């Protein structure tokens, strides 16, 4: 998975599940979206869920536009 794809997954999962996700690079060089990063990985980004329902609705609209 690429860094960009891992960031996308983390964003979608954080918004869908309502929890914080981290984009990490594993020791093997793979990019992953995880909830609990291990000690031997590099944290590249932290993605937090939206605080309001309005932000979630805007995200869903953007996703539909991007898919079309």
N, CA, C and O atoms as a GROMACS GRO file, in nm:
protein
  272
    1UNK      N    1   0.086  -0.117   0.000
    1UNK     CA    2   0.000   0.000   0.000
    1UNK      C    3   0.090   0.123   0.000
    1UNK      O    4   0.196   0.124   0.063
    2UNK      N    5   0.049   0.225  -0.069
    2UNK     CA    6   0.126   0.349  -0.074
    2UNK      C    7   0.093   0.437   0.046
    2UNK      O    8  -0.006   0.415   0.116
    3UNK      N    9   0.177   0.535   0.069
    3UNK     CA   10   0.154   0.631   0.177
    3UNK      C   11   0.020   0.702   0.158
    3UNK      O   12  -0.056   0.719   0.252
    4UNK      N   13  -0.007   0.743   0.035
    4UNK     CA   14  -0.131   0.815   0.005
    4UNK      C   15  -0.253   0.728   0.033
    4UNK      O   16  -0.352   0.775   0.088
    5UNK      N   17  -0.246   0.601  -0.005
    5UNK     CA   18  -0.358   0.509   0.016
    5UNK      C   19  -0.380   0.483   0.166
    5UNK      O   20  -0.493   0.476   0.212
    6UNK      N   21  -0.270   0.468   0.240
    6UNK     CA   22  -0.281   0.445   0.384
    6UNK      C   23  -0.345   0.566   0.452
    6UNK      O   24  -0.426   0.549   0.543
    7UNK      N   25  -0.311   0.687   0.407
    7UNK     CA   26  -0.372   0.807   0.463
    7UNK      C   27  -0.522   0.812   0.434
    7UNK      O   28  -0.602   0.852   0.518
    8UNK      N   29  -0.559   0.770   0.312
    8UNK     CA   30  -0.702   0.767   0.275
    8UNK      C   31  -0.777   0.667   0.364
    8UNK      O   32  -0.883   0.700   0.417
    9UNK      N   33  -0.723   0.548   0.381
    9UNK     CA   34  -0.787   0.447   0.466
    9UNK      C   35  -0.800   0.498   0.609
    9UNK      O   36  -0.905   0.480   0.671
   10UNK      N   37  -0.696   0.560   0.662
   10UNK     CA   38  -0.701   0.611   0.798
   10UNK      C   39  -0.811   0.716   0.813
   10UNK      O   40  -0.882   0.719   0.914
   11UNK      N   41  -0.824   0.801   0.714
   11UNK     CA   42  -0.926   0.906   0.717
   11UNK      C   43  -1.067   0.846   0.717
   11UNK      O   44  -1.152   0.886   0.796
   12UNK      N   45  -1.089   0.752   0.628
   12UNK     CA   46  -1.221   0.687   0.618
   12UNK      C   47  -1.253   0.609   0.745
   12UNK      O   48  -1.364   0.617   0.796
   13UNK      N   49  -1.158   0.534   0.795
   13UNK     CA   50  -1.180   0.456   0.916
   13UNK      C   51  -1.203   0.544   1.038
   13UNK      O   52  -1.289   0.514   1.121
   14UNK      N   53  -1.127   0.651   1.051
   14UNK     CA   54  -1.144   0.741   1.165
   14UNK      C   55  -1.283   0.803   1.165
   14UNK      O   56  -1.348   0.814   1.269
   15UNK      N   57  -1.328   0.843   1.049
   15UNK     CA   58  -1.461   0.905   1.041
   15UNK      C   59  -1.571   0.802   1.059
   15UNK      O   60  -1.672   0.829   1.124
   16UNK      N   61  -1.553   0.684   1.002
   16UNK     CA   62  -1.655   0.580   1.011
   16UNK      C   63  -1.666   0.519   1.149
   16UNK      O   64  -1.776   0.488   1.195
   17UNK      N   65  -1.553   0.501   1.217
   17UNK     CA   66  -1.553   0.435   1.347
   17UNK      C   67  -1.551   0.533   1.464
   17UNK      O   68  -1.582   0.496   1.577
   18UNK      N   69  -1.513   0.658   1.436
   18UNK     CA   70  -1.511   0.758   1.542
   18UNK      C   71  -1.392   0.746   1.636
   18UNK      O   72  -1.399   0.789   1.751
   19UNK      N   73  -1.283   0.686   1.588
   19UNK     CA   74  -1.164   0.672   1.670
   19UNK      C   75  -1.041   0.723   1.594
   19UNK      O   76  -1.045   0.738   1.472
   20UNK      N   77  -0.934   0.750   1.666
   20UNK     CA   78  -0.810   0.799   1.604
   20UNK      C   79  -0.735   0.686   1.536
   20UNK      O   80  -0.723   0.576   1.591
   21UNK      N   81  -0.685   0.712   1.417
   21UNK     CA   82  -0.600   0.618   1.344
   21UNK      C   83  -0.467   0.684   1.315
   21UNK      O   84  -0.456   0.806   1.308
   22UNK      N   85  -0.365   0.601   1.300
   22UNK     CA   86  -0.231   0.648   1.270
   22UNK      C   87  -0.185   0.589   1.137
   22UNK      O   88  -0.211   0.472   1.108
   23UNK      N   89  -0.117   0.668   1.058
   23UNK     CA   90  -0.053   0.620   0.937
   23UNK      C   91   0.092   0.595   0.975
   23UNK      O   92   0.162   0.686   1.020
   24UNK      N   93   0.137   0.471   0.957
   24UNK     CA   94   0.271   0.434   1.000
   24UNK      C   95   0.349   0.367   0.887
   24UNK      O   96   0.290   0.316   0.791
   25UNK      N   97   0.480   0.370   0.899
   25UNK     CA   98   0.567   0.291   0.812
   25UNK      C   99   0.628   0.183   0.902
   25UNK      O  100   0.695   0.212   1.001
   26UNK      N  101   0.603   0.058   0.865
   26UNK     CA  102   0.654  -0.053   0.944
   26UNK      C  103   0.804  -0.067   0.926
   26UNK      O  104   0.864  -0.002   0.840
   27UNK      N  105   0.863  -0.152   1.006
   27UNK     CA  106   1.007  -0.177   0.995
   27UNK      C  107   1.041  -0.236   0.859
   27UNK      O  108   1.152  -0.217   0.809
   28UNK      N  109   0.946  -0.308   0.799
   28UNK     CA  110   0.967  -0.367   0.666
   28UNK      C  111   0.945  -0.266   0.554
   28UNK      O  112   0.968  -0.299   0.437
   29UNK      N  113   0.902  -0.144   0.587
   29UNK     CA  114   0.882  -0.040   0.487
   29UNK      C  115   0.741  -0.029   0.433
   29UNK      O  116   0.716   0.048   0.340
   30UNK      N  117   0.648  -0.105   0.488
   30UNK     CA  118   0.508  -0.099   0.443
   30UNK      C  119   0.435   0.016   0.512
   30UNK      O  120   0.461   0.048   0.628
   31UNK      N  121   0.344   0.078   0.438
   31UNK     CA  122   0.260   0.185   0.493
   31UNK      C  123   0.129   0.123   0.538
   31UNK      O  124   0.068   0.046   0.464
   32UNK      N  125   0.085   0.156   0.660
   32UNK     CA  126  -0.035   0.096   0.718
   32UNK      C  127  -0.117   0.201   0.791
   32UNK      O  128  -0.064   0.302   0.837
   33UNK      N  129  -0.248   0.176   0.802
   33UNK     CA  130  -0.338   0.255   0.885
   33UNK      C  131  -0.371   0.170   1.007
   33UNK      O  132  -0.431   0.063   0.993
   34UNK      N  133  -0.333   0.215   1.126
   34UNK     CA  134  -0.351   0.134   1.247
   34UNK      C  135  -0.411   0.217   1.359
   34UNK      O  136  -0.402   0.340   1.360
   35UNK      N  137  -0.475   0.147   1.456
   35UNK     CA  138  -0.528   0.214   1.573
   35UNK      C  139  -0.422   0.228   1.681
   35UNK      O  140  -0.415   0.330   1.750
   36UNK      N  141  -0.339   0.125   1.697
   36UNK     CA  142  -0.237   0.126   1.801
   36UNK      C  143  -0.103   0.097   1.734
   36UNK      O  144  -0.075  -0.017   1.698
   37UNK      N  145  -0.020   0.199   1.716
   37UNK     CA  146   0.109   0.176   1.651
   37UNK      C  147   0.206   0.101   1.742
   37UNK      O  148   0.208   0.124   1.863
   38UNK      N  149   0.285   0.013   1.684
   38UNK     CA  150   0.385  -0.060   1.763
   38UNK      C  151   0.506   0.029   1.788
   38UNK      O  152   0.521   0.135   1.726
   39UNK      N  153   0.591  -0.014   1.876
   39UNK     CA  154   0.708   0.065   1.914
   39UNK      C  155   0.813   0.073   1.803
   39UNK      O  156   0.893   0.166   1.800
   40UNK      N  157   0.812  -0.024   1.711
   40UNK     CA  158   0.917  -0.028   1.609
   40UNK      C  159   0.873   0.028   1.474
   40UNK      O  160   0.932  -0.007   1.371
   41UNK      N  161   0.771   0.113   1.473
   41UNK     CA  162   0.728   0.174   1.346
   41UNK      C  163   0.740   0.326   1.355
   41UNK      O  164   0.751   0.383   1.464
   42UNK      N  165   0.739   0.389   1.239
   42UNK     CA  166   0.749   0.535   1.232
   42UNK      C  167   0.608   0.591   1.208
   42UNK      O  168   0.543   0.554   1.110
   43UNK      N  169   0.562   0.680   1.294
   43UNK     CA  170   0.430   0.742   1.278
   43UNK      C  171   0.444   0.857   1.181
   43UNK      O  172   0.520   0.951   1.204
   44UNK      N  173   0.368   0.850   1.071
   44UNK     CA  174   0.374   0.953   0.967
   44UNK      C  175   0.262   1.056   0.981
   44UNK      O  176   0.280   1.173   0.946
   45UNK      N  177   0.146   1.012   1.032
   45UNK     CA  178   0.032   1.103   1.045
   45UNK      C  179  -0.065   1.049   1.150
   45UNK      O  180  -0.073   0.929   1.174
   46UNK      N  181  -0.137   1.141   1.212
   46UNK     CA  182  -0.243   1.107   1.307
   46UNK      C  183  -0.373   1.161   1.249
   46UNK      O  184  -0.383   1.279   1.216
   47UNK      N  185  -0.473   1.074   1.238
   47UNK     CA  186  -0.601   1.113   1.180
   47UNK      C  187  -0.709   1.097   1.287
   47UNK      O  188  -0.736   0.986   1.332
   48UNK      N  189  -0.770   1.209   1.325
   48UNK     CA  190  -0.872   1.206   1.428
   48UNK      C  191  -1.010   1.216   1.365
   48UNK      O  192  -1.025   1.275   1.257
   49UNK      N  193  -1.112   1.159   1.429
   49UNK     CA  194  -1.248   1.168   1.374
   49UNK      C  195  -1.300   1.311   1.384
   49UNK      O  196  -1.252   1.389   1.466
   50UNK      N  197  -1.399   1.344   1.300
   50UNK     CA  198  -1.457   1.478   1.307
   50UNK      C  199  -1.529   1.499   1.440
   50UNK      O  200  -1.578   1.404   1.501
   51UNK      N  201  -1.536   1.622   1.482
   51UNK     CA  202  -1.600   1.653   1.609
   51UNK      C  203  -1.751   1.675   1.596
   51UNK      O  204  -1.824   1.667   1.694
   52UNK      N  205  -1.796   1.704   1.474
   52UNK     CA  206  -1.937   1.736   1.457
   52UNK      C  207  -2.000   1.652   1.347
   52UNK      O  208  -1.931   1.598   1.261
   53UNK      N  209  -2.130   1.641   1.351
   53UNK     CA  210  -2.205   1.570   1.249
   53UNK      C  211  -2.194   1.642   1.116
   53UNK      O  212  -2.189   1.579   1.010
   54UNK      N  213  -2.189   1.774   1.120
   54UNK     CA  214  -2.178   1.853   0.996
   54UNK      C  215  -2.050   1.818   0.919
   54UNK      O  216  -2.053   1.806   0.797
   55UNK      N  217  -1.940   1.803   0.991
   55UNK     CA  218  -1.814   1.768   0.926
   55UNK      C  219  -1.824   1.629   0.862
   55UNK      O  220  -1.768   1.606   0.754
   56UNK      N  221  -1.893   1.536   0.928
   56UNK     CA  222  -1.910   1.401   0.875
   56UNK      C  223  -1.994   1.405   0.747
   56UNK      O  224  -1.962   1.337   0.650
   57UNK      N  225  -2.100   1.484   0.748
   57UNK     CA  226  -2.184   1.495   0.629
   57UNK      C  227  -2.106   1.555   0.512
   57UNK      O  228  -2.120   1.509   0.399
   58UNK      N  229  -2.024   1.656   0.538
   58UNK     CA  230  -1.943   1.717   0.434
   58UNK      C  231  -1.844   1.616   0.376
   58UNK      O  232  -1.822   1.611   0.255
   59UNK      N  233  -1.784   1.535   0.463
   59UNK     CA  234  -1.690   1.431   0.418
   59UNK      C  235  -1.761   1.332   0.325
   59UNK      O  236  -1.706   1.295   0.221
   60UNK      N  237  -1.880   1.290   0.362
   60UNK     CA  238  -1.954   1.194   0.279
   60UNK      C  239  -1.988   1.254   0.143
   60UNK      O  240  -1.980   1.185   0.041
   61UNK      N  241  -2.027   1.381   0.140
   61UNK     CA  242  -2.055   1.448   0.013
   61UNK      C  243  -1.929   1.452  -0.074
   61UNK      O  244  -1.936   1.427  -0.194
   62UNK      N  245  -1.816   1.482  -0.014
   62UNK     CA  246  -1.690   1.486  -0.088
   62UNK      C  247  -1.655   1.349  -0.142
   62UNK      O  248  -1.603   1.338  -0.253
   63UNK      N  249  -1.682   1.244  -0.067
   63UNK     CA  250  -1.654   1.109  -0.112
   63UNK      C  251  -1.740   1.072  -0.233
   63UNK      O  252  -1.691   1.008  -0.327
   64UNK      N  253  -1.866   1.111  -0.231
   64UNK     CA  254  -1.956   1.081  -0.342
   64UNK      C  255  -1.912   1.156  -0.467
   64UNK      O  256  -1.914   1.101  -0.577
   65UNK      N  257  -1.873   1.282  -0.451
   65UNK     CA  258  -1.825   1.361  -0.565
   65UNK      C  259  -1.696   1.302  -0.622
   65UNK      O  260  -1.677   1.298  -0.743
   66UNK      N  261  -1.608   1.256  -0.535
   66UNK     CA  262  -1.482   1.198  -0.580
   66UNK      C  263  -1.499   1.066  -0.652
   66UNK      O  264  -1.419   1.032  -0.739
   67UNK      N  265  -1.604   0.992  -0.618
   67UNK     CA  266  -1.629   0.863  -0.680
   67UNK      C  267  -1.694   0.879  -0.817
   67UNK      O  268  -1.684   0.790  -0.901
   68UNK      N  269  -1.759   0.991  -0.839
   68UNK     CA  270  -1.831   1.011  -0.967
   68UNK      C  271  -1.739   1.051  -1.081
   68UNK      O  272  -1.785   1.071  -1.193
   0.00000   0.00000   0.00000
